[in-house]
């Protein structure tokens, strides 16, 4: 199945496999947080890599408020720090 995706500006229309749509939307929301200054570059990268692993996480991430998204990303960062030596 192919999905048609429009950019926020409505300038560019693309097609992509439907299974990637939740990931693309979630990364877009994380990018918005990064551009607004709520996330630094490292946190943005962590969010993208975490979202890549699970489609259902992407769907849940898209349904969250911006405040909850930032908290979700910070929780992932704390989990990652616990695993480092």
Phi and psi in degrees as a GROMACS rama.xvg file:
@    title "Ramachandran Plot"
@    xaxis  label "Phi"
@    yaxis  label "Psi"
@TYPE xy
-112.415  137.403  UNK-2
-110.957  146.361  UNK-3
-100.758  126.528  UNK-4
-118.952  129.683  UNK-5
-105.124  143.029  UNK-6
-73.4109  166.395  UNK-7
-60.8795  -33.646  UNK-8
-79.3925  -11.7631  UNK-9
73.3223  12.0079  UNK-10
-82.8589  -40.8226  UNK-11
-118.218  131.026  UNK-12
-114.464  133.062  UNK-13
-129.252  158.869  UNK-14
-113.819  144.738  UNK-15
-150.56  157.898  UNK-16
-59.0989  138.552  UNK-17
-58.8905  -28.8216  UNK-18
-67.859  -15.928  UNK-19
-94.0086  -7.40526  UNK-20
-61.458  -47.8456  UNK-21
-59.3136  -39.4365  UNK-22
-64.0463  -45.2091  UNK-23
-62.0747  -41.7459  UNK-24
-65.4144  -43.1118  UNK-25
-65.5542  -42.118  UNK-26
-64.6488  -36.7862  UNK-27
-61.5038  -40.6095  UNK-28
-68.9343  -38.3308  UNK-29
-65.7184  -38.6128  UNK-30
-63.5776  -37.8171  UNK-31
-60.9427  -42.2845  UNK-32
-64.6553  -39.3392  UNK-33
-64.5041  -45.6451  UNK-34
-68.6955  -26.7963  UNK-35
-81.9457  -7.90595  UNK-36
91.1048  5.38345  UNK-37
-78.8964  -19.9264  UNK-38
-125.241  145.677  UNK-39
-91.4249  176.903  UNK-40
-60.7196  -41.6586  UNK-41
-64.3896  -42.5663  UNK-42
-64.9632  -38.3654  UNK-43
-62.3587  -45.5463  UNK-44
-61.3361  -40.2495  UNK-45
-62.2602  -43.1802  UNK-46
-61.2379  -46.4542  UNK-47
-61.3846  -44.8826  UNK-48
-69.2  -34.876  UNK-49
-68.3474  -40.4646  UNK-50
-70.6618  -28.8858  UNK-51
-61.5586  -25.1046  UNK-52
-83.5699  -20.8224  UNK-53
-148.138  116.846  UNK-54
-61.6328  -38.8819  UNK-55
-66.9383  -32.71  UNK-56
-62.4387  -39.8975  UNK-57
-62.3105  -44.5714  UNK-58
-62.7371  -45.7547  UNK-59
-63.3757  -42.3788  UNK-60
-59.0611  -40.3598  UNK-61
-67.7622  -27.6063  UNK-62
-83.3825  -13.7464  UNK-63
-77.1209  158.958  UNK-64
-76.6419  165.477  UNK-65
-58.9843  -38.7288  UNK-66
-61.3792  -44.5394  UNK-67
-68.3252  -34.2178  UNK-68
-62.014  -45.5774  UNK-69
-62.151  -42.9972  UNK-70
-63.0365  -40.8032  UNK-71
-60.4192  -44.2713  UNK-72
-66.0785  -41.0135  UNK-73
-64.8681  -36.1746  UNK-74
-63.4288  -40.1526  UNK-75
-63.7139  -37.3749  UNK-76
-65.5543  -40.2996  UNK-77
-65.1328  -41.8402  UNK-78
-61.3599  -39.4376  UNK-79
-66.8854  -37.5932  UNK-80
-66.768  -33.7876  UNK-81
-66.2738  -27.5745  UNK-82
-88.6937  -8.68919  UNK-83
-84.2207  148.341  UNK-84
